[in-house]
């Protein structure tokens, strides 16, 4: 009966809304948060004499009685709760265990709200949380002769959060990581000196080795190694401060900060949740429909927003809200499958659209003028779309094979409509966010007319939103991922320092020997190029590798009988491949926005990403006959 909405379900939904809206405490919750809470409210019946919970049990649920009576027993006294009363208030406070025992005196019907879902809402409505705490204290103090013992228990061990058990197993990865750094960093400096590099170059190699080691072994948070690299190069005077700190004044830094700010406004205003509810009404109530929807949203944003980080910042909140709205089991196959579709929608077609990333324009600028004129936006897309279509087909075959599961998506369209009714009309913050987002997209599409660079356009919109109070000072501090921005800026500084000490020229000189394969065995050249880019990506960020490899091979393309666009496109596709999280800044951002909330299984996600890398290589080989047919090879 999937897709059919019964009138009973709608009536129950109306009853829940009425009950929550008229509750003496819960009625104080913001309408948007009430709409979020609604799908997580369930109805349960208890027979007379049945225990609902016992003192010492984990306080996992709040019960709102809709009929019947419940006896609540504290240490030395009983309380009778009836229709409209709330039982298990401990779940709405800092207490981790119930202080009382609740038993049904008659047949009882109750609305149940899980603690985990409540905590999300109460964190945004602290006054409501305070009322729950006061209600619990009042219940305990209802008998004067038990006030002291009750208050003692309230402040004792019952309030303590359970800590995970210590397994006693020492983490050997970190000591091994630090030992490797201590060994390899001096070794790389020694080899650099023996190779004849200048002092600044081999000193920087040692710093870079240590930085990469901290990333690979996950010794510290991801943004810390970048700070170390910047601080070490500054102290040793390896490069001028304006080079080392160039990332903090780069266009990419301000673009990322602005789009993250815009994403924060979309979340805090409630616009993202409203859009998700509207999507639930339109999309098929299946996993496949949701995956197609998220992939489509990302694909639409790809040619419009010129950074993968910006697209991830906008799509991650939608993914999180879908998991909550559809009741998907976190870290299960369905949630992880949707995570891969969300991430792929924002990143899989970066090389297919010219305007998806700034580095695409850099590669285009390395091509001969006649090739540049030939491959502008539409011609670039149509020529690249063959590879894109192959990637998409193989991607979904792999996705369906790896994440095949029977988990049902529980979306009640009647309930979704009730949630939308609860939200009411668009609030001022939502209108402001919608207008800002529309101006941003329109501004990027009309760049050729006004010539305002996207980073400054995004900054202007963020500034306007701050002026109108749509993002508070607290939200600006808490909702924008500042550690990620520090990571991004320091990586840009590492790239600039690498160029400053001449390491890019050394690397480029070692790669020119592959010209023979490019000319006489292009198929083997692609495989060798994939291996080289893979190795370089272990140490060097995406854009730096793409620019470096393109600078080496693009001038040789015509001599080898290869159209420079084909070579540039292949480099762009291969350059996007990654294995470890530290290699991909926008995946680290996705980690922070979704994985940190326990949404998906990272091991499974990373395994599938490895498969996507293979798919990209296969798609390139599969496109070679088409390129030959069109005279590009």
Secondary structure by P-SEA (a helix, b strand, c coil): ccccccaaaaaaaaaaaaaaaaccccccccaaaaaaacccbbbbbbccccccccccccccbbbbbcbbbbbbbcccbbbbbccccccccccccccccccbbbbbccbbbbbbbbaaaaaaaaaacaaaaaaaaaaaaaaaaccccaaaaaaaaaaccccccccccccccccaaaaaaaaaaacaaaaaaaaaaaacccaaaaaaaaaaaaaaaaaaacccccaaaaaaaaaaaaaaccccccccccccccaaaaaaaaaaaaaaaaaaaaaaaaaaaaaaacccccaaaaaaaaaaaaaaaccccccaaaaaaacaaaaaaaaaaaccccccaaaaaaaaaaaaaacccccccccccaaaaaaaaaccaaaaaaccaaaaaaaaaaaaaaaaaaaaaaaaaaccccccccccaaaaaaaaaaaccccaaaaaaaaaaaaaaaaaaacccccccaaaaaaaaaaaaaaaccccaaaaacccaaaaaaaaaaaaaaaaaaaaaaaaaaaaaacccccccccccaaaaaaaaaaaaaaaaccccaaaaaaaaaaacccccccccccaaaaaaaaaaaaaccccccccaaaaaaaaaccccccccaaaaaaaaaaaaaaaaaaaaaaaaaaaaaccc
